Amino acid sequence: MAWAYTLALLFFSALVAAKDLYKILDIHPSASKTDVRHAYKKLSRKYHPDKNQDPAAKDKFVDIAYAYEVLSDEEKRQVYDRHGEEGLKAHEGGQTQHANPFDMFSNFFGGGYASQQTRRGPTSLTEFEVELADIYKGASIDFMIKKRILCDHCRGSGAASDKDIHTCSGCGGSGVKLVKQQIFPGMFAQSQTTCNECGGRGKIIHKKCPHCDGMKVVDYTAHYTLEVIPGMPEGHEVVFEGEGDESPDWEAGDVILRVRSRRDKGSWRRKESSLYWRETIGIDEALLGFDRNLTHLDGHEVRLIRKGPTQPGFVQKIEGEGMPLFENRNLHGDLFVEYNVVLPIELSPQQRRKLSEAFQTESNHDEL
């Protein structure tokens, strides 16, 4: 980690003037403090050099930390919004001493990246249905998830301020009490039990946080975008790392979406890389043939041609018109078209006469 400290020393000397801090965190200028925090949490994890080996990730991580430091501070944010980075530098008296990005990350998450002692929170798995056309073409689908995040006011302590957190006098801050039990006259056994005064936390809160009422977490609706890749397999799982419920007692778990295509009756069907469609034709087309177009999932036309009779239930295979292959989107599976022949409800006398003559002529021809 020697490089980490070297990078930290060079932190703000490498900053370029006139950076768009909102763009760095990928948020709108009207974003709330919670949105700023959520963006930092997501991006700092993604670009932390311990995880992301891309050389450019180091500089990105530094920029993200700087953007969060400014935009999470109401006073600095107001100055930046009005006067930009130059105004911010003037406000700080030309000082360039800022928080170490690695210390900021450590304080935010309560330890270093991927600490072995950090307990992971629960992971949620959701079945997520999308239109088959979106899987065929690819799409970006916005969705929302209601979850709990650490309170912005107390940062998960549950206290109104740091001064309202005191060491438990009952256990001395250890979270446990030693209890003596007499087994026999003159013989005692000593055991540990969770402190009943602090609940094992070692701390007592004298005044609760007014924002979360001491609950340490608040309800939050998070906005996400699911990137649907063309040809994505049925049941493919997309992981949003660390986006589960937050708690001061654990590292947030993951949110997993299991993507499936929505099944609409009478519409397109999919089986792996193959597509299936049921085309309805009249008896005249079934007997005489036809030339028509089928509108595909992305709007392009597929030509359906039959020059001879088509039996009910006949399946026509059209190569290369199926789903894109997930591993190689330049290749496609096949399309299978099943024909459903619809008979007329009734025939006019003229139609009956003409059909009778046609079949009678064919029958006489066969006898000859």
Buried (B, 14 or more C-beta within 10 A) or exposed (E): EEEBEEBBEEBBEEBEEEBEBBEBBEBEEEBEBBBBBBBBBBBBBBBBBBEBEEEEBBBBBBBBBBBBBBBBBEEBBEBBBEEBBEEBBEBEEEEEEBBBBBEBBBEBBBBBBEEEEBEEBEBBEEEBEBBBBBBBBBBEBEEEBEBBBBBBBBBBBBBBEEEBBEEBEBBEBBBBBEEEEEEEEEEEEEEEEEBEEBEBBBBBBEEBBEEBEBBBBBEBEBEBEBEBBBBBBEEBEBEBBBBBBBBBEBBBBBBBBBBBBEEEEEEBBBEEBBBBBBBEBEEEBBBEBBEEEBEBBEEEEBEBEBEEEBEEEBEBEBEEBBBBBBEEEEEBBBBBBBBEBEEEEEEEEEEEEEEEEEEEEEEEEEEE
